Amino acid sequence: MSFRPQQDLFAGSSRLVYDDAVDLTLQSLQAYGPQHDHWAVAWSGGKDSTCVLTLIVHLIEVGRLPRPKTLSVFYADTRQELPPLAAAAGEVMEGLKRRGNWIRTEIVRAPPDKRFLVYILGRGVPPPNNNTLRWCTRQIKVDPMAAAVERALTSVPDSEQVLMITGVRQGESAIRDRRIEMSCGKDGAECGQGWYQKTLPEAKGIRGRIATLAPILHWRVCNVWDWLKIYAPMADYGGWATKVVADAYGGDEAEEINARTGCIGCPLASKEKALETILLNPAWSYLSPLLGLKPLYRELREPKHRLRKAGAEILRDGSMAKNPQRMGPLTFEARLMGLARVLEIQAACNEAAERLGRPRLDILSAEEEARIRELIDLGTWPDGWDGDEPTADTPLDLVFPDGSVQPLLM
């Protein structure tokens, strides 16, 4: 079954109708898809990647798009996803599995010691921040995804490229739009037909075997919401469990709120907008203890919970570090305090979940908790630290290698 004109559901609407939006998406996929026998989707569980994934499978099932030899779907599970998105991702994953072995699904997670809470509470690395230590996205999402795709490529002949399909859209951010404007005309692609990029001739390894395509580049956010909330859940369009995705962005008011999602309590976000929006929905209000995560991460960055280099730090090349007496890792006491708080928050949510018959929260598993305690018992410190350093709230004079002294301004 093909799409009906959007006027059927939205009489008098002047925005881009689905027939037009989907026709442009089909032009994109029909132009570049046949050049690749193997397709892959890096799926974050957010609105745009969920839209493009379920749309493509639907178009293949109704015969509007030729099926590739294989479609590999890589779900990036950071272990810190907003519960509505995690719940929806699980149901969509089950729907993909029911469609046959031409779709390969894989849940991609960082290795245990690199996961968000284990890295902070076990290894003692402070929560990330936007100024000096933004380690999280690459470690818990980008690097594990690259490794998973590279492993999957071992089954594809060396002479073949894989088409990586993304949910990138114009209008999501000014930086992204500028990048698209500079490159979307390369390799013969037109912006109206998606953003197609071949790999560079000098690219090596995994990058040398992947081309990328953004087939919903032209979609407006209203088109995305109409697909997720109205069309995709219908049996004729695949019966996808995508309505719940809208809960993470504001439900019926999603277009007006336009909340961006990320990890629960994200230390890099100025406001907890997505979680606050979720809690307005009575079905998810039992998760209100999660509001305690962001203040916890902020507290763990305070000097009293961290160590500090006592003197001028000499680098391997003999030069002095530009940030003498820099603050460093979390003390063991701070890690145990943080662990106890996270467990309390999770327990409070799950007690309510059991009482109400709602999905449980799982941001820290028993195995991850055990690993955190093991790393603490082993006296684990990040590289370059031995634990003998003073706490960062200790007033110190800065002693230079030549013996000169400068008082530290606290």
N, C-alpha and C positions, 0 to 999 in steps of 0.2 A: 504494500500500500504506500502510495506516495503522499507527500504533504498536501494538505488542503490550503487554499489561500488563507492568510491570517485574518482576513475580514470576516471569515465564518465565526470567529470567536471574539474579534475586536472590531466591530462595525465602525466605520468611519475613521479608523486609525490611518495616519499618514506616514507612520514609520516603516522601515524596511520590512516587507512581508516575507514570510517564510519561503514561499516559492522563489523569490529573488535571492534571498540569502543562501538557500540551499543550492540553487543553480550555480551560483558563484563558487560555492564550496565544491560542488561536483566538477566544475570546470578545472579547478585546481587539482583535485585528486585524479581526474581522468587524464590530465596533461602530464603529471609527474609520477603518479602511482605505477603505471605499467613499466616504467624504467627500472623498477625494483621488485624482485620477487618476494622480498621479505620486508614487512613493515613492523614498526615498533612504536609504542606509545609510552612516554615517561609520564606517569599519572600521579599527580600529587593528591588527588582526592578533592581538590577545590573545584569551583564552579566551572572554570573554562576547560580544564583538562577532562573533567567528568563529562562536560557537554560534547567535546570533540570525540571522546572515546565512544560513548553510547550512540552518538549520531552516526559515526562511521560503521559500527556494527549493524545498526538498523538499515542503513543504505545498502550494505552488502546483502543482508537477509532478504530485502524486498527486490533485489535484482537491479538496482540503479547504479551499482558500483561493482566492478569485477572483483572477485575475492583473490587476495594474494595467496601465495603458497603458505605463508605463515603470518600470523599477527601475534607479536609478543607484547604483553602488557606488563609493565614494571610499576608496581605500586610502591611509592616511597612512604614507608611507615617510620616516622620519626620517633614514635612512642610518646609523643607529646601532642597528638592531634586533638582538636576540639571534638568532644564526644559525638555530636550529630554527624560530623564528617567521617569519623571512624566507623560509626554504625552504618552509614550509607555506603562507605567503601566496602565493608564486609558483605553487604547484600548485593552490591554491583558485582563484586568478585564471584559470588555464587552464581549470579546470572551469566557471567562470562563462561564459567566452567560447564554450565549446562548446554552450551552451544556447540560443543564438540572439540576435538583435539586440534583443529586448525587454529584455535586461539590458545596461546601459551601464557599462563599467568604466573607471576612471581612477586612475592612480598619482599621488598628490599629494606633491610635494616642495617644500621651500622654494627660493627662488631661490638660485643658486650662492653668492653672497656672504653669504647669511643662514644657510647650513648650518652645523651645529655646529662641525666642525673648521676650516672656512674662516673662520668668524667669530672663532674663538679664535686660530688660528695665522696667519691672513692679516691680519685687522684688529687683532688684539692685545687683544681683549676677554677678560678673565680667565674661566676656567671658572666656571659659575654656582655659587652657594651659597644656602643657605636663609635667610640673615640679611639680606644687603644687595643681592644681585644675582642674582635668580632669573629669568633672561631666556629660558631655553631652551624651555620647553613652549609658550609663546605663539608664539615665533618659528619653531620648526621643525615645529610641529604645528597649533596652533589657527589662526593667521593664514593659512597656506597652505590649510587645509581650508575656511575661510570664503571665501577668494577663489575656490577651485575650485567650491564650491556656487553662489556668486554668478554665475560664468560660465555654469554649467549652467542657471541659471534664465532665461537670456536666450531659451531655446527654449520656455519654458512661458508661456502667456498670462498677462498681468498680473492677470487676474481669478481665477486659480487659485492655491491654496496647495499646497505640497509637504509630504508627510508624511516627516519625518526619523525613522527608526527607530534606536533606540540599544540597547545591551546593558546598560544600567544595571540593577543588582539591589540589593535591600535586603541589608544585611549586609556590603557591601564596605567601608564605612567609616562611623564614627559621624557625621561631618559630613554625608556624603551622606544618611544615614538621616534626620537632622533636617530636611534640606532637603525630602526626599520627604514627611515627615509634615506639613510646613507647607503643601505645595502639591498633593499628589496628589488631593485632593478637588475641585480647581478644574475648571471646564469640564465638570462632570457626570461626571468620571471616578471610578471606585472603585479602591482600591489593588489589589483582587483581579483587576481587569481591566486592569492595566497603568497606567502613569503617563502620562496624556495631558495635554498643555498646548497650548492655542491661543496664538497670538501676541497681545500686547496691542494694543488699538486704536490706541494712539499710536506703536506700533513703526514704524520707517521702514526703507527699504532692504531688505536681505536678511532681517532679522528679522521684517519685516512680512508675509513670504510663506512662512513655515515654521511648521508645527506639529510637535510632537515626541511620540513614543510609545515607551515602554519595555515591550514585551510580555512580557519574561521577568523582570519585576520580582520576582515571587513565587518564582522558581526558587532552590532551594538549590544550593550549589556541587557537591554530589554529583550532582544532576541534570545540571548542565553537563558534568561529567566523563563521566558515562555516555553522554551524547549524543556528545561528541567522541571518546571512546575506543572505544565499542562500536557504537552505532547508525550514526552518520554515515559511518564507513568502509565499511559494508555496501552492496553494490550496490543493494539494494532501497530504501535511504535516501539514495541519491545518489552513493555511492562517493567521499566527500570525503576529502582527504588531511589529516585532522585529528588523527590519532594523534600526529603529531610535535609538535603544539602542547603536548601533555601533557609532552613532554620538557623544555620550558622551565619547567615547574612541578613537576617531580619524578616524572614517569612514573607507575608504579603506586602510588607513595606521595604523589601530588600532594595528595590531600585532607588528609593528615596534615601535610605540609610547608607547604602553602598559601603558597608563595612568590609575591610580587608581582613582575611584570617591568617593565622600563623599558629605557632605553638601556644599552648595554654600558658598564660602569665609571661608572654614573651618579654625578656628584659630589654629588647631593642625597640619596642613600641612605646610611644609616649602615653598611650591610653589603652585600657583593656576593652576596647569597643566591641569586638566580636563576642567575647564572653559575656559582657553586660547585655548585649542584644539577645543572646541565647537565653539568659536568665529571665528575660521578660516573658518568655514562653512558659506557661505553667507546666508543660510536660518536662521541661529541663530545669526548672527552678531549684530542684533538689541538689544541683551542682554548685550552689552558692559558696560552699567552702573553698572552691577553687580560686576565689578572689584573694585568698591568702597567699597564693604562690608569688605573685609579683612583688608584694612587700617583702617577702622572704628573700628573694633574689637581690633586691635592693639592699637589704640588711647585710647579706653575706659579703657585699663589696665594701663594707665599712672597715676602717683601719684596725679596729679592735679584734676583728675576726681573721686577720691576715698577717703574714710575715713581711719583713722589709729587709732589703740588703743593708748591712750595717755601715759599709764604707763605699768608697769609690770603686765601682766594678770594672775590672780590667778584662777586656775581650781577648780572644785568642790571638789576634794580630798585635797585641800589646797596647792598643789604644784604650782610652777610657770611655765607658758607656755614656751616652748623652743624657741618660736619666738616672743619675746616681741616687742610691737609696730608694729605688723603685719598690713599690708594693708588689707582693707576690701571692703565693698560694694561701689557701684556707688552713687554719689550724685544725688539729684533730677534734678539738672541742667544738669548733664551728661546724665541722662536717657532721658530727653526731647530732648536734642541735638541728641542723638542716634536715637530716634524715628523719629525725623524730617528728618534725613539723610536717614533712611531706607525707609520712605514714599516717599522721593524724588526719590530715586533709582528705587523703584517699579513703580512710576508714569511715569518716563522717559521710562522704558521698555514697559509699557502698552500703552503709547501714540504711540510708534513705532509699537507695535503689532497691534493696531487698524488700523493704516495707511497701514500696509503691509498685513493684514489678517492672522497674525500668532498667535500662542497660547499666551494667557496672562500669566503674572507672578502672582503667589499667594503665597508669603512667609509670608505675614502679612495681615490677613483678617480684615474686619471692626470690627468684634466681638473681635478679639485679640487686636486691637488698643484700643478699648473702655475699655477692661479689664486692659491694661497697664495704661491708664490715671486714671482709678478708683483706682488702687493700689497706684499710686503716690499721688492722692488726699487724700487717706486714711493714708498717711505717713508710708508706709510699708517698713520695714527693715528686712534683714535676721535675723535668730535667733542669739542672742548674741550681737546685735547692737541696739542702741536706737537713733542714729542720732545726738547725742550731741558730738561725737568724732570729733577731728580736721581733716581737709583735710590732705591727706598723703604727700603733698608737704610742710607742715608746719614744720620748724625745731623745734625739741623738745629734752629736756633732758630726759633720762630714769630714773625714780624715782622708786627705789625698795621698797618693803614693810617695810624694816628696816629704811627707810629714806635716804639711800645712793643714790647718783646721779651719773649717767654716761652720758656724752654727746653722743647724737646719731650721728653717722657718716652717713651723707646723701650721 
